[in-house]
Amino acid sequence: MLKVGIRAHDVGKDTIVGLAEKVKAKGFNYIQFVLAKAIVDDNGLYNKDKARAYYQVLKEHDIEIAMLGAYFNPVHSIKEVVSKAVSKFKNHLEYASLLNCKLVGTETGSYNDDKWTYNEKNHTEEAYLEVLEIFKELRKVAEDYNTFIAIEGAYAHCMKDPKRLNRLVRELNSDNIKVIVDLFNYLYIGNHEQRNEIFKEAISLMKDKIVLFHLKDYIVEEGKLKQVGLGKGLMDYKFLIKTIKENFDDAYLIFEGVVGDDIEESLKFINNLLNE
């Protein structure tokens, strides 16, 4: 079954009870959960008591966590920053099961550190190898805890396109490595008109690894891609949803960066396409 959800903090940061109520009121049963961004006064780390308590509240509201977000920059120039982020990611892999969740997600970083923007070094072999080594370390932890690392590519980052991300997941060669497809992330002003072909390529290469799709839409404004509500932009969602339905029986479709009044309209739009 295809499961439609939302990034929890896109409904607004709150207590775990307040968050669950907001998500439910918006019509969702699945969330991408980034702890420090979603919960007020939270240090962003799990322990047994917190994981069990949060799981219980979400269960009472009939909400499941599709994926824990522990996004970090594996090529950050300050190695202490990387080390802390890797420890946090391991923490999420360890406690994910107590939240009835298997996936912990991240992107692949940029040499522009906290800006996460394009740097020509991001697309080099050196960048690829540096990212590979970090994920080799995390792979062992995921295997030990029987949880899964979900990796998301992006044009501005070190895994710039489906081919390069596919190379990474094949070299990691583990059942515990999965893939997030965020089509918008692969696009920039120079290739966005090929969006359907890029989407087809991602599925062709990594169908066996893909577990989650981020749903976004966009327009071109002043030479840049600007995100808008789903169905209000250039994405061919009729094609995208049809393609997903043809290739996946069980995947998460997560709204990302869809906020405010766009949430309700976007959910209605996607549900109509899923029901066609």
Accessible surface in RSA format (square Angstrom, percent):
REM  Atomic radii and reference values for relative SASA: ProtOr
REM  Chains: A
REM  Algorithm: Lee & Richards
REM  Probe-radius: 1.40
REM  Slices: 20
REM RES _ NUM      All-atoms   Total-Side   Main-Chain    Non-polar    All polar
REM                ABS   REL    ABS   REL    ABS   REL    ABS   REL    ABS   REL
RES MET A   1   142.08  73.6 109.36  72.4  32.72  77.9  80.41  68.4  61.67  81.7
RES LEU A   2    32.31  18.0  15.22  10.9  17.09  43.0  15.22  10.7  17.09  46.0
RES LYS A   3    39.26  19.2  37.46  23.0   1.80   4.3  11.80  10.6  27.46  29.3
RES VAL A   4    20.95  13.8  12.09  10.9   8.86  21.3  12.09  10.5   8.86  24.0
RES GLY A   5     0.00   0.0   0.00   N/A   0.00   0.0   0.00   0.0   0.00   0.0
RES ILE A   6     0.00   0.0   0.00   0.0   0.00   0.0   0.00   0.0   0.00   0.0
RES ARG A   7    48.56  20.4  48.56  24.8   0.00   0.0   1.48   2.0  47.08  28.5
RES ALA A   8     0.00   0.0   0.00   0.0   0.00   0.0   0.00   0.0   0.00   0.0
RES HIS A   9    34.63  18.9  21.75  15.1  12.89  33.0  19.61  20.2  15.02  17.5
RES ASP A  10    16.18  11.3   6.83   6.8   9.35  22.1   1.95   4.6  14.23  14.2
RES VAL A  11    19.37  12.7   0.03   0.0  19.34  46.6   3.72   3.2  15.66  42.5
RES GLY A  12    26.01  32.1   0.00   N/A  26.01  32.1  25.22  69.2   0.79   1.8
RES LYS A  13   108.00  52.7  85.29  52.3  22.70  54.1  41.18  37.1  66.82  71.2
RES ASP A  14    33.69  23.6  32.05  31.9   1.63   3.9   3.62   8.5  30.07  30.0
RES THR A  15    68.91  49.0  67.76  68.7   1.15   2.7  61.35  82.4   7.56  11.4
RES ILE A  16    20.36  11.6  19.22  14.3   1.13   2.7  19.22  13.8   1.13   3.1
RES VAL A  17    69.94  46.0  69.94  63.3   0.00   0.0  69.94  60.8   0.00   0.0
RES GLY A  18    13.11  16.2   0.00   N/A  13.11  16.2  11.83  32.5   1.28   2.9
RES LEU A  19     0.18   0.1   0.18   0.1   0.00   0.0   0.18   0.1   0.00   0.0
RES ALA A  20     0.12   0.1   0.00   0.0   0.12   0.3   0.12   0.2   0.00   0.0
RES GLU A  21    94.92  54.5  88.46  66.9   6.46  15.4  30.51  59.0  64.42  52.6
RES LYS A  22    74.53  36.4  70.28  43.1   4.26  10.1  54.35  48.9  20.19  21.5
RES VAL A  23     0.70   0.5   0.70   0.6   0.00   0.0   0.70   0.6   0.00   0.0
RES LYS A  24    80.38  39.2  70.39  43.2  10.00  23.8  61.84  55.7  18.54  19.7
RES ALA A  25    90.90  83.6  46.98  72.5  43.92  99.9  59.81  84.2  31.09  82.4
RES LYS A  26    80.15  39.1  68.73  42.2  11.42  27.2  32.72  29.4  47.43  50.5
RES GLY A  27    47.75  58.9   0.00   N/A  47.75  58.9  28.68  78.7  19.07  42.7
RES PHE A  28     1.93   1.0   0.43   0.3   1.50   3.9   1.52   0.9   0.40   1.2
RES ASN A  29    50.86  35.1  49.12  47.5   1.74   4.2  12.16  29.3  38.70  37.4
RES TYR A  30    27.45  12.8  27.45  15.6   0.00   0.0  11.24   8.4  16.22  20.0
RES ILE A  31     0.16   0.1   0.16   0.1   0.00   0.0   0.16   0.1   0.00   0.0
RES GLN A  32     2.17   1.2   2.17   1.6   0.00   0.0   0.00   0.0   2.17   1.6
RES PHE A  33     0.26   0.1   0.00   0.0   0.26   0.7   0.00   0.0   0.26   0.7
RES VAL A  34    21.09  13.9  21.09  19.1   0.00   0.0  21.09  18.3   0.00   0.0
RES LEU A  35     1.51   0.8   0.46   0.3   1.05   2.6   0.46   0.3   1.05   2.8
RES ALA A  36    34.62  31.8  29.13  45.0   5.49  12.5  29.24  41.2   5.39  14.3
RES LYS A  37   119.04  58.1 110.92  68.1   8.12  19.3  65.25  58.7  53.79  57.3
RES ALA A  38     0.00   0.0   0.00   0.0   0.00   0.0   0.00   0.0   0.00   0.0
RES ILE A  39     6.39   3.6   6.38   4.7   0.01   0.0   6.38   4.6   0.01   0.0
RES VAL A  40    61.52  40.5  54.29  49.1   7.23  17.4  54.79  47.6   6.73  18.3
RES ASP A  41   151.97 106.5 104.77 104.3  47.20 111.6  43.81 103.1 108.16 107.9
RES ASP A  42    23.61  16.5   3.11   3.1  20.50  48.5   4.38  10.3  19.22  19.2
RES ASN A  43   114.16  78.7  78.45  75.8  35.71  86.0  46.55 112.0  67.60  65.3
RES GLY A  44     0.13   0.2   0.00   N/A   0.13   0.2   0.13   0.4   0.00   0.0
RES LEU A  45    75.19  41.9  73.18  52.4   2.01   5.1  73.18  51.4   2.01   5.4
RES TYR A  46     8.42   3.9   0.14   0.1   8.28  21.6   0.71   0.5   7.71   9.5
RES ASN A  47    77.00  53.1  77.00  74.4   0.00   0.0  30.33  73.0  46.67  45.1
RES LYS A  48   116.42  56.8 114.64  70.3   1.77   4.2  58.86  53.0  57.55  61.3
RES ASP A  49   113.48  79.5 106.43 105.9   7.05  16.7  33.94  79.9  79.54  79.3
RES LYS A  50    37.81  18.4  31.56  19.4   6.25  14.9  33.02  29.7   4.79   5.1
RES ALA A  51     0.00   0.0   0.00   0.0   0.00   0.0   0.00   0.0   0.00   0.0
RES ARG A  52   127.03  53.3 123.57  63.0   3.46   8.2  47.68  65.2  79.35  48.1
RES ALA A  53    54.20  49.8  43.97  67.9  10.23  23.3  52.89  74.5   1.31   3.5
RES TYR A  54    27.79  13.0  27.79  15.8   0.00   0.0  14.58  11.0  13.21  16.3
RES TYR A  55    61.73  28.8  61.73  35.1   0.00   0.0  40.38  30.3  21.35  26.3
RES GLN A  56    85.55  47.8  85.55  62.5   0.00   0.0  34.08  72.5  51.47  39.0
RES VAL A  57    24.47  16.1  24.47  22.2   0.00   0.0  24.47  21.3   0.00   0.0
RES LEU A  58     2.95   1.6   2.95   2.1   0.00   0.0   2.95   2.1   0.00   0.0
RES LYS A  59   119.29  58.2 103.79  63.7  15.50  36.9  58.80  52.9  60.50  64.4
RES GLU A  60   123.78  71.1  83.71  63.3  40.06  95.4  39.94  77.3  83.83  68.4
RES HIS A  61    42.77  23.4  36.63  25.5   6.14  15.7  33.02  34.0   9.75  11.3
RES ASP A  62    91.86  64.3  87.37  87.0   4.49  10.6  26.03  61.3  65.83  65.6
RES ILE A  63     6.01   3.4   0.04   0.0   5.97  14.4   0.04   0.0   5.97  16.2
RES GLU A  64    79.30  45.5  75.69  57.3   3.61   8.6  21.44  41.5  57.86  47.2
RES ILE A  65     6.12   3.5   1.08   0.8   5.04  12.2   1.08   0.8   5.04  13.7
RES ALA A  66     2.34   2.2   0.00   0.0   2.34   5.3   0.03   0.0   2.32   6.1
RES MET A  67     0.00   0.0   0.00   0.0   0.00   0.0   0.00   0.0   0.00   0.0
RES LEU A  68     0.00   0.0   0.00   0.0   0.00   0.0   0.00   0.0   0.00   0.0
RES GLY A  69     1.05   1.3   0.00   N/A   1.05   1.3   0.00   0.0   1.05   2.3
RES ALA A  70     5.38   4.9   0.37   0.6   5.01  11.4   3.26   4.6   2.11   5.6
RES TYR A  71    65.53  30.6  37.73  21.5  27.80  72.3  37.73  28.4  27.80  34.3
RES PHE A  72     9.20   4.6   4.84   3.0   4.36  11.3   9.20   5.6   0.00   0.0
RES ASN A  73     9.40   6.5   4.43   4.3   4.97  12.0   4.43  10.7   4.97   4.8
RES PRO A  74     1.31   1.0   0.00   0.0   1.31   4.8   0.00   0.0   1.31   8.2
RES VAL A  75     0.77   0.5   0.00   0.0   0.77   1.9   0.00   0.0   0.77   2.1
RES HIS A  76     5.79   3.2   5.79   4.0   0.00   0.0   4.90   5.1   0.88   1.0
RES SER A  77    75.70  64.0  49.65  66.3  26.05  60.0  45.95  97.9  29.74  41.7
RES ILE A  78    97.99  55.8  94.37  70.3   3.62   8.7  97.99  70.6   0.00   0.0
RES LYS A  79   113.13  55.2 105.26  64.6   7.88  18.8 100.99  90.9  12.14  12.9
RES GLU A  80   111.79  64.2 102.63  77.6   9.16  21.8  42.08  81.4  69.71  56.9
RES VAL A  81    60.94  40.1  58.36  52.8   2.59   6.2  59.78  51.9   1.16   3.2
RES VAL A  82     8.49   5.6   8.21   7.4   0.27   0.7   8.49   7.4   0.00   0.0
RES SER A  83    67.15  56.7  59.09  78.9   8.06  18.6  29.51  62.8  37.64  52.7
RES LYS A  84   138.64  67.6 129.84  79.7   8.80  21.0  83.38  75.0  55.26  58.9
RES ALA A  85    19.60  18.0  13.80  21.3   5.80  13.2  18.21  25.6   1.39   3.7
RES VAL A  86     8.40   5.5   8.40   7.6   0.00   0.0   8.40   7.3   0.00   0.0
RES SER A  87    66.22  56.0  59.36  79.2   6.86  15.8  31.50  67.1  34.72  48.6
RES LYS A  88    65.58  32.0  64.80  39.8   0.78   1.8  29.22  26.3  36.36  38.7
RES PHE A  89     0.02   0.0   0.00   0.0   0.02   0.0   0.00   0.0   0.02   0.0
RES LYS A  90    61.21  29.9  59.89  36.7   1.33   3.2  27.02  24.3  34.19  36.4
RES ASN A  91    25.38  17.5  21.60  20.9   3.78   9.1  10.41  25.1  14.97  14.5
RES HIS A  92     0.60   0.3   0.60   0.4   0.00   0.0   0.00   0.0   0.59   0.7
RES LEU A  93     0.00   0.0   0.00   0.0   0.00   0.0   0.00   0.0   0.00   0.0
RES GLU A  94    67.64  38.8  55.59  42.1  12.06  28.7   4.67   9.0  62.97  51.4
RES TYR A  95    32.08  15.0  32.08  18.3   0.00   0.0   5.90   4.4  26.18  32.3
RES ALA A  96     0.00   0.0   0.00   0.0   0.00   0.0   0.00   0.0   0.00   0.0
RES SER A  97    55.70  47.1  37.74  50.4  17.96  41.4  36.41  77.5  19.29  27.0
RES LEU A  98    54.79  30.5  46.37  33.2   8.42  21.2  49.37  34.7   5.42  14.6
RES LEU A  99     2.59   1.4   0.00   0.0   2.59   6.5   0.00   0.0   2.59   7.0
RES ASN A 100    92.70  63.9  75.07  72.5  17.64  42.5  13.59  32.7  79.11  76.5
RES CYS A 101     3.60   2.7   0.00   0.0   3.60   8.5   2.62   6.6   0.98   1.1
RES LYS A 102    90.49  44.1  86.70  53.2   3.79   9.0  71.99  64.8  18.50  19.7
RES LEU A 103    11.76   6.6  11.76   8.4   0.00   0.0  11.76   8.3   0.00   0.0
RES VAL A 104     0.00   0.0   0.00   0.0   0.00   0.0   0.00   0.0   0.00   0.0
RES GLY A 105     0.00   0.0   0.00   N/A   0.00   0.0   0.00   0.0   0.00   0.0
RES THR A 106     0.00   0.0   0.00   0.0   0.00   0.0   0.00   0.0   0.00   0.0
RES GLU A 107    26.36  15.1  26.36  19.9   0.00   0.0   0.25   0.5  26.11  21.3
RES THR A 108     0.00   0.0   0.00   0.0   0.00   0.0   0.00   0.0   0.00   0.0
RES GLY A 109     0.00   0.0   0.00   N/A   0.00   0.0   0.00   0.0   0.00   0.0
RES SER A 110     0.00   0.0   0.00   0.0   0.00   0.0   0.00   0.0   0.00   0.0
RES TYR A 111    38.15  17.8  21.06  12.0  17.08  44.5  21.32  16.0  16.83  20.7
RES ASN A 112    43.76  30.2  31.45  30.4  12.31  29.6  10.91  26.3  32.85  31.7
RES ASP A 113    34.05  23.8  34.05  33.9   0.00   0.0  12.59  29.6  21.46  21.4
RES ASP A 114   113.81  79.7  92.33  91.9  21.47  50.8  36.06  84.9  77.74  77.5
RES LYS A 115   159.72  77.9 138.53  85.0  21.19  50.5  88.37  79.5  71.36  76.0
RES TRP A 116    66.54  26.7  57.89  28.0   8.65  20.3  39.94  21.3  26.59  43.1
RES THR A 117    65.82  46.8  64.05  64.9   1.77   4.2  62.02  83.3   3.79   5.7
RES TYR A 118   108.42  50.6  92.19  52.4  16.23  42.2  66.01  49.6  42.41  52.3
RES ASN A 119    39.69  27.4  34.54  33.4   5.14  12.4   6.15  14.8  33.54  32.4
RES GLU A 120   137.32  78.8 127.45  96.4   9.87  23.5  40.49  78.3  96.84  79.1
RES LYS A 121    74.90  36.5  73.32  45.0   1.58   3.8  39.00  35.1  35.90  38.2
RES ASN A 122     0.00   0.0   0.00   0.0   0.00   0.0   0.00   0.0   0.00   0.0
RES HIS A 123    39.62  21.7  22.76  15.8  16.86  43.1  13.63  14.0  25.99  30.2
RES THR A 124    52.85  37.6  46.85  47.5   6.00  14.3  52.81  70.9   0.04   0.1
RES GLU A 125    85.37  49.0  77.95  59.0   7.42  17.7  53.86 104.2  31.51  25.7
RES GLU A 126    99.64  57.2  90.53  68.5   9.11  21.7  41.77  80.8  57.87  47.2
RES ALA A 127     0.00   0.0   0.00   0.0   0.00   0.0   0.00   0.0   0.00   0.0
RES TYR A 128     0.00   0.0   0.00   0.0   0.00   0.0   0.00   0.0   0.00   0.0
RES LEU A 129    83.84  46.7  83.42  59.7   0.41   1.0  83.67  58.8   0.17   0.5
RES GLU A 130    48.52  27.9  41.29  31.2   7.23  17.2  30.50  59.0  18.02  14.7
RES VAL A 131     0.00   0.0   0.00   0.0   0.00   0.0   0.00   0.0   0.00   0.0
RES LEU A 132     7.35   4.1   7.35   5.3   0.00   0.0   7.35   5.2   0.00   0.0
RES GLU A 133   100.23  57.5  93.68  70.9   6.55  15.6  47.16  91.2  53.07  43.3
RES ILE A 134    27.89  15.9  27.34  20.4   0.55   1.3  27.83  20.0   0.05   0.1
RES PHE A 135     0.00   0.0   0.00   0.0   0.00   0.0   0.00   0.0   0.00   0.0
RES LYS A 136    77.87  38.0  72.48  44.5   5.39  12.8  33.68  30.3  44.19  47.1
RES GLU A 137    81.07  46.5  68.12  51.5  12.95  30.8  37.77  73.1  43.30  35.4
RES LEU A 138     0.00   0.0   0.00   0.0   0.00   0.0   0.00   0.0   0.00   0.0
RES ARG A 139    59.11  24.8  59.11  30.1   0.00   0.0   3.44   4.7  55.67  33.7
RES LYS A 140   120.27  58.7 119.87  73.5   0.41   1.0  92.91  83.6  27.36  29.1
RES VAL A 141    23.27  15.3  22.44  20.3   0.83   2.0  23.27  20.2   0.00   0.0
RES ALA A 142     0.00   0.0   0.00   0.0   0.00   0.0   0.00   0.0   0.00   0.0
RES GLU A 143    77.74  44.6  57.20  43.3  20.54  48.9  22.19  42.9  55.55  45.4
RES ASP A 144    90.98  63.7  55.14  54.9  35.84  84.8  23.34  54.9  67.64  67.5
RES TYR A 145    94.45  44.1  80.25  45.7  14.19  36.9  53.62  40.3  40.83  50.3
RES ASN A 146    88.08  60.7  87.50  84.6   0.58   1.4  26.26  63.2  61.83  59.8
RES THR A 147     0.21   0.1   0.21   0.2   0.00   0.0   0.21   0.3   0.00   0.0
RES PHE A 148    42.04  21.0  42.04  26.0   0.00   0.0  42.04  25.5   0.00   0.0
RES ILE A 149     0.00   0.0   0.00   0.0   0.00   0.0   0.00   0.0   0.00   0.0
RES ALA A 150     0.00   0.0   0.00   0.0   0.00   0.0   0.00   0.0   0.00   0.0
RES ILE A 151     0.00   0.0   0.00   0.0   0.00   0.0   0.00   0.0   0.00   0.0
RES GLU A 152     0.35   0.2   0.35   0.3   0.00   0.0   0.01   0.0   0.34   0.3
RES GLY A 153     0.34   0.4   0.00   N/A   0.34   0.4   0.00   0.0   0.34   0.8
RES ALA A 154     5.13   4.7   5.13   7.9   0.00   0.0   5.13   7.2   0.00   0.0
RES TYR A 155    56.54  26.4  56.54  32.2   0.00   0.0  31.45  23.6  25.09  30.9
RES ALA A 156    26.93  24.8  25.75  39.7   1.18   2.7  25.75  36.3   1.18   3.1
RES HIS A 157    12.59   6.9  12.59   8.8   0.00   0.0   6.65   6.9   5.94   6.9
RES CYS A 158     0.00   0.0   0.00   0.0   0.00   0.0   0.00   0.0   0.00   0.0
RES MET A 159     0.00   0.0   0.00   0.0   0.00   0.0   0.00   0.0   0.00   0.0
RES LYS A 160    62.12  30.3  60.96  37.4   1.16   2.8  25.02  22.5  37.11  39.5
RES ASP A 161    38.70  27.1  38.70  38.5   0.00   0.0  20.26  47.7  18.43  18.4
RES PRO A 162     1.38   1.0   1.38   1.3   0.00   0.0   1.38   1.1   0.00   0.0
RES LYS A 163   132.40  64.6 125.67  77.1   6.73  16.0  92.37  83.1  40.03  42.6
RES ARG A 164    28.94  12.2  24.15  12.3   4.79  11.4  14.04  19.2  14.90   9.0
RES LEU A 165     0.00   0.0   0.00   0.0   0.00   0.0   0.00   0.0   0.00   0.0
RES ASN A 166    25.31  17.5  25.31  24.5   0.00   0.0   0.00   0.0  25.31  24.5
RES ARG A 167    88.96  37.4  82.43  42.0   6.52  15.5  45.51  62.2  43.45  26.3
RES LEU A 168     0.00   0.0   0.00   0.0   0.00   0.0   0.00   0.0   0.00   0.0
RES VAL A 169     0.33   0.2   0.00   0.0   0.33   0.8   0.00   0.0   0.33   0.9
RES ARG A 170    91.32  38.3  77.46  39.5  13.86  33.0  54.76  74.8  36.56  22.2
RES GLU A 171    80.35  46.1  57.79  43.7  22.56  53.7  33.42  64.6  46.93  38.3
RES LEU A 172     0.05   0.0   0.00   0.0   0.05   0.1   0.00   0.0   0.05   0.1
RES ASN A 173   127.11  87.7 104.27 100.8  22.83  55.0  16.89  40.6 110.22 106.5
RES SER A 174     9.94   8.4   0.48   0.6   9.45  21.8   7.80  16.6   2.13   3.0
RES ASP A 175   117.19  82.1 111.28 110.8   5.91  14.0  29.12  68.5  88.07  87.8
RES ASN A 176    16.56  11.4  16.56  16.0   0.00   0.0   0.00   0.0  16.56  16.0
RES ILE A 177     0.00   0.0   0.00   0.0   0.00   0.0   0.00   0.0   0.00   0.0
RES LYS A 178    41.46  20.2  41.46  25.4   0.00   0.0   8.61   7.8  32.85  35.0
RES VAL A 179     0.04   0.0   0.04   0.0   0.00   0.0   0.04   0.0   0.00   0.0
RES ILE A 180     0.14   0.1   0.00   0.0   0.14   0.3   0.00   0.0   0.14   0.4
RES VAL A 181     1.37   0.9   0.69   0.6   0.68   1.6   0.69   0.6   0.68   1.8
RES ASP A 182     0.52   0.4   0.14   0.1   0.37   0.9   0.00   0.0   0.52   0.5
RES LEU A 183     7.63   4.2   6.60   4.7   1.03   2.6   6.60   4.6   1.03   2.8
RES PHE A 184    35.11  17.6  32.46  20.1   2.65   6.9  32.46  19.7   2.65   7.6
RES ASN A 185    25.34  17.5  15.00  14.5  10.34  24.9   6.14  14.8  19.20  18.6
RES TYR A 186     3.59   1.7   2.19   1.2   1.41   3.7   2.09   1.6   1.50   1.8
RES LEU A 187    12.37   6.9   0.00   0.0  12.37  31.1   0.00   0.0  12.37  33.3
RES TYR A 188    82.70  38.6  79.54  45.3   3.16   8.2  48.49  36.4  34.21  42.2
RES ILE A 189    88.00  50.1  72.16  53.8  15.84  38.2  72.16  52.0  15.84  43.0
RES GLY A 190    52.81  65.1   0.00   N/A  52.81  65.1  24.26  66.6  28.55  63.9
RES ASN A 191    28.06  19.4  27.12  26.2   0.94   2.3  16.19  39.0  11.87  11.5
RES HIS A 192    17.05   9.3  16.78  11.7   0.27   0.7   7.47   7.7   9.58  11.1
RES GLU A 193   132.22  75.9 109.17  82.6  23.05  54.9  29.91  57.9 102.30  83.5
RES GLN A 194    88.17  49.3  87.84  64.2   0.33   0.8  39.03  83.1  49.13  37.3
RES ARG A 195    43.46  18.2  43.46  22.2   0.00   0.0   3.97   5.4  39.48  23.9
RES ASN A 196    35.85  24.7  35.47  34.3   0.39   0.9   9.50  22.9  26.35  25.5
RES GLU A 197    95.72  55.0  89.95  68.1   5.77  13.7  51.42  99.5  44.30  36.2
RES ILE A 198    23.46  13.4  22.59  16.8   0.87   2.1  23.46  16.9   0.00   0.0
RES PHE A 199     6.23   3.1   5.87   3.6   0.36   0.9   6.23   3.8   0.00   0.0
RES LYS A 200   103.08  50.3  98.35  60.3   4.73  11.3  51.66  46.5  51.42  54.8
RES GLU A 201    47.16  27.1  41.80  31.6   5.36  12.8  25.98  50.3  21.17  17.3
RES ALA A 202     0.49   0.4   0.49   0.7   0.00   0.0   0.49   0.7   0.00   0.0
RES ILE A 203     8.67   4.9   8.43   6.3   0.25   0.6   8.43   6.1   0.25   0.7
RES SER A 204    94.91  80.2  57.94  77.3  36.97  85.2  33.66  71.7  61.25  85.8
RES LEU A 205    58.45  32.5  46.32  33.1  12.12  30.5  48.97  34.4   9.47  25.5
RES MET A 206     0.02   0.0   0.02   0.0   0.00   0.0   0.02   0.0   0.00   0.0
RES LYS A 207    97.99  47.8  90.57  55.6   7.43  17.7  51.00  45.9  47.00  50.1
RES ASP A 208    97.20  68.1  65.04  64.7  32.16  76.1  51.97 122.3  45.23  45.1
RES LYS A 209    18.82   9.2  18.53  11.4   0.29   0.7  11.36  10.2   7.45   7.9
RES ILE A 210     9.25   5.3   0.00   0.0   9.25  22.3   0.00   0.0   9.25  25.1
RES VAL A 211    31.98  21.0  30.48  27.6   1.50   3.6  30.99  26.9   0.99   2.7
RES LEU A 212     0.00   0.0   0.00   0.0   0.00   0.0   0.00   0.0   0.00   0.0
RES PHE A 213     2.28   1.1   2.28   1.4   0.00   0.0   2.28   1.4   0.00   0.0
RES HIS A 214     7.44   4.1   0.00   0.0   7.44  19.0   0.00   0.0   7.44   8.7
RES LEU A 215     5.92   3.3   5.92   4.2   0.00   0.0   5.92   4.2   0.00   0.0
RES LYS A 216    18.70   9.1  17.18  10.5   1.52   3.6   2.39   2.1  16.31  17.4
RES ASP A 217     0.07   0.0   0.07   0.1   0.00   0.0   0.00   0.0   0.07   0.1
RES TYR A 218     0.00   0.0   0.00   0.0   0.00   0.0   0.00   0.0   0.00   0.0
RES ILE A 219    54.33  30.9  54.33  40.5   0.00   0.0  54.33  39.1   0.00   0.0
RES VAL A 220    61.43  40.4  34.94  31.6  26.49  63.8  34.94  30.4  26.49  71.8
RES GLU A 221    78.34  45.0  71.22  53.9   7.11  16.9  26.58  51.4  51.76  42.3
RES GLU A 222   169.46  97.3 127.32  96.3  42.14 100.3  58.46 113.1 111.01  90.6
RES GLY A 223    45.65  56.3   0.00   N/A  45.65  56.3  28.25  77.5  17.40  39.0
RES LYS A 224   154.94  75.6 151.89  93.2   3.05   7.3  97.53  87.8  57.41  61.2
RES LEU A 225    34.61  19.3  10.47   7.5  24.14  60.7  10.47   7.4  24.14  65.0
RES LYS A 226   101.70  49.6  97.55  59.9   4.15   9.9  60.69  54.6  41.01  43.7
RES GLN A 227    58.29  32.6  38.35  28.0  19.94  47.5  19.42  41.3  38.87  29.5
RES VAL A 228    33.10  21.8  21.57  19.5  11.53  27.8  31.87  27.7   1.22   3.3
RES GLY A 229     1.63   2.0   0.00   N/A   1.63   2.0   0.83   2.3   0.80   1.8
RES LEU A 230     5.39   3.0   0.00   0.0   5.39  13.5   0.00   0.0   5.39  14.5
RES GLY A 231    40.29  49.7   0.00   N/A  40.29  49.7   7.58  20.8  32.71  73.3
RES LYS A 232   106.63  52.0  78.32  48.1  28.32  67.4  65.81  59.2  40.82  43.5
RES GLY A 233    25.97  32.0   0.00   N/A  25.97  32.0   2.76   7.6  23.21  52.0
RES LEU A 234    74.80  41.7  64.66  46.3  10.14  25.5  67.96  47.7   6.85  18.4
RES MET A 235    13.90   7.2   2.52   1.7  11.37  27.1   2.26   1.9  11.63  15.4
RES ASP A 236    59.52  41.7  52.52  52.3   7.01  16.6  21.39  50.4  38.13  38.0
RES TYR A 237     7.90   3.7   4.37   2.5   3.53   9.2   1.24   0.9   6.65   8.2
RES LYS A 238   126.40  61.7 120.97  74.2   5.43  12.9 100.94  90.9  25.46  27.1
RES PHE A 239    48.54  24.3  43.43  26.9   5.11  13.3  47.66  28.9   0.88   2.5
RES LEU A 240     7.55   4.2   7.55   5.4   0.00   0.0   7.55   5.3   0.00   0.0
RES ILE A 241     1.92   1.1   1.92   1.4   0.00   0.0   1.92   1.4   0.00   0.0
RES LYS A 242   122.59  59.8 118.74  72.9   3.85   9.2  88.00  79.2  34.59  36.9
RES THR A 243    14.18  10.1  14.14  14.3   0.05   0.1   9.54  12.8   4.64   7.0
RES ILE A 244     1.55   0.9   1.55   1.2   0.00   0.0   1.55   1.1   0.00   0.0
RES LYS A 245    74.85  36.5  55.67  34.2  19.18  45.7  45.71  41.1  29.14  31.0
RES GLU A 246   114.81  65.9  76.36  57.8  38.45  91.5  44.31  85.7  70.51  57.6
RES ASN A 247    41.69  28.7  29.46  28.5  12.22  29.4   2.71   6.5  38.97  37.7
RES PHE A 248    18.08   9.0  10.89   6.7   7.19  18.7  14.36   8.7   3.72  10.6
RES ASP A 249   123.60  86.6 111.69 111.2  11.91  28.2  36.37  85.6  87.22  87.0
RES ASP A 250    92.25  64.6  72.06  71.7  20.20  47.8  26.32  61.9  65.93  65.8
RES ALA A 251     2.86   2.6   0.00   0.0   2.86   6.5   2.86   4.0   0.00   0.0
RES TYR A 252    38.03  17.8  38.03  21.6   0.00   0.0  16.56  12.4  21.47  26.5
RES LEU A 253     0.00   0.0   0.00   0.0   0.00   0.0   0.00   0.0   0.00   0.0
RES ILE A 254     0.00   0.0   0.00   0.0   0.00   0.0   0.00   0.0   0.00   0.0
RES PHE A 255     0.00   0.0   0.00   0.0   0.00   0.0   0.00   0.0   0.00   0.0
RES GLU A 256    13.22   7.6  13.22  10.0   0.00   0.0   3.20   6.2  10.02   8.2
RES GLY A 257    28.02  34.5   0.00   N/A  28.02  34.5  12.28  33.7  15.74  35.2
RES VAL A 258     2.38   1.6   0.12   0.1   2.26   5.4   2.38   2.1   0.00   0.0
RES VAL A 259    77.01  50.7  74.34  67.3   2.67   6.4  74.34  64.6   2.67   7.2
RES GLY A 260    45.25  55.8   0.00   N/A  45.25  55.8  39.14 107.4   6.11  13.7
RES ASP A 261   125.98  88.2 112.75 112.2  13.23  31.3  33.60  79.1  92.38  92.1
RES ASP A 262    38.49  27.0  37.42  37.2   1.07   2.5   1.82   4.3  36.67  36.6
RES ILE A 263     1.49   0.8   1.49   1.1   0.00   0.0   1.49   1.1   0.00   0.0
RES GLU A 264   118.22  67.9 115.98  87.7   2.24   5.3  38.07  73.6  80.15  65.4
RES GLU A 265    88.83  51.0  81.50  61.7   7.33  17.5  40.15  77.7  48.68  39.7
RES SER A 266     0.86   0.7   0.86   1.1   0.00   0.0   0.00   0.0   0.86   1.2
RES LEU A 267    20.95  11.7  20.95  15.0   0.00   0.0  20.95  14.7   0.00   0.0
RES LYS A 268   128.96  62.9 122.72  75.3   6.24  14.8  77.48  69.7  51.48  54.8
RES PHE A 269    63.46  31.7  59.00  36.5   4.46  11.6  62.98  38.2   0.49   1.4
RES ILE A 270     0.00   0.0   0.00   0.0   0.00   0.0   0.00   0.0   0.00   0.0
RES ASN A 271    55.95  38.6  55.61  53.7   0.34   0.8  13.67  32.9  42.28  40.9
RES ASN A 272    88.16  60.8  83.25  80.5   4.90  11.8  22.52  54.2  65.64  63.4
RES LEU A 273    18.37  10.2  14.86  10.6   3.51   8.8  14.86  10.4   3.51   9.4
RES LEU A 274    33.71  18.8  20.47  14.6  13.24  33.3  20.47  14.4  13.24  35.6
RES ASN A 275   125.00  86.2  90.56  87.5  34.44  82.9  29.83  71.8  95.17  92.0
RES GLU A 276   127.71  73.3  73.23  55.4  54.49 129.7  71.11 137.5  56.61  46.2
END  Absolute sums over single chains surface
CHAIN  1 A    12208.0      10193.2       2014.8       6303.8       5904.2
END  Absolute sums over all chains
TOTAL         12208.0      10193.2       2014.8       6303.8       5904.2
